[in-house]
């Protein structure tokens, strides 16, 4: 995957998505659960994530939903990047066309004034 689209949890001290899911589903050991709870006390983002995950009734579908949302987000980001590249391309092309037109116009005026003295 492209470096610029890395998951935010991989570059922080926050628990991974899987650890948060395991915490919500009660699949962590007592020690791991305690570590996550200590982190949740200090991290508002993870605390809100756990709160949201806890409110979902069909917890077994969460990984599928997360994967779908991640790929949809990546698709949208790539589409935006492509649009920006296209806009930049058209802007550069328009500038080049205008410059060429000015050069041709300048050459025409120069030729016209040189021959009609």
N, C-alpha and C positions, 0 to 999 in steps of 0.2 A: 504494500500500500504506500501511497505517496507520503513522504515525511510531513508535509504541511497539513495533513488531515489526521494526525495522530489523535488517539483518544486522550481526553484530559486526565483520566485517572492514571495513565502510565507515567506521567511526569510529576506526580505529586506524592505526598506521603499518605494519601487517602487509601483506604482499602479498595481492592479491585471490585468491579461490578459483581463478579462471582462471589466474592466474600460477603458483599452486602446482601446478595440474594440468599446465600447460605445462612447468614445471620437472621434474616427475616423468616426463613423457613425452619430455623432452629437446628441446623445441621452442623454447627460449629462445636468444637470442644469447649469446655468451660474456660480454658485459658484463652483460646482464640476469641470467644464471645466477650470476655473481659477486655481484651485489647481493643476490639471494635467499639465497645461501649465507652472506653476511655477516649477514643478518637471522636466518637459522636458528641461527647460533652463539649469538645473544643471546635468542631467543624460544623458550621451551620448548613453548608451545602450537603454534606453526607447525612446529616440529621434529617433534613427535609427529604432527601432521596429515600431514606429508610421509612419515613412517615408515609410517603407516597406509595412505596412498595407494599407496605403493610395494609394499605387500604384496598389493594387489588385482591379480589376473591380467587381468581384463577391463576395462582402463582406459578403453576407449571408452564403456563404460556408466556411468562415474562421474558425468558431468553429469546424466544422466537420473535416477540414484539420488539425487543431491543435490537436484534439483528436487522429486522425489517426497517426500523427507524434509522439505524446507522447507515444502511445502504441507500435509503431514500435521501438522507441528508447529504451523503457523498455525491449522489447523482445530481442533486440540486446545486451543490457547490461547484461541481465540474461544469455544469451547464452555465452557471454565472460566469465562471472563469472563461469559458469559450466565448460567451457574449461579449465580455470585456475585450477579449483578444480581437474579435471581429470588429467591434467599434473602433478600436485602436487602428486596425488595418485600414478601415474605410476612411478614418480621419487622415492617416498618413497618405493614402492614395489621393484624397481630395487636395491636400497641400501640394503634393507633387504635380498634379494636374494644373493647379493655379499657377505655380512657379513656371511650368513649361509654357502656359499661355502668356504670362508676362514676358518671358524671354522671346517668344515668337512675336508678340506685339512690339516689344522694344526693337527687335531686328527689323520688323516691317517699317516702323517709324524712322529708324536710322537709314534704311535703304531709301525710303520715300523722300526724306529731306536731303539726302546726298545727291539724288538724281534729279531733283526739281529745284535746283538753285538758280 
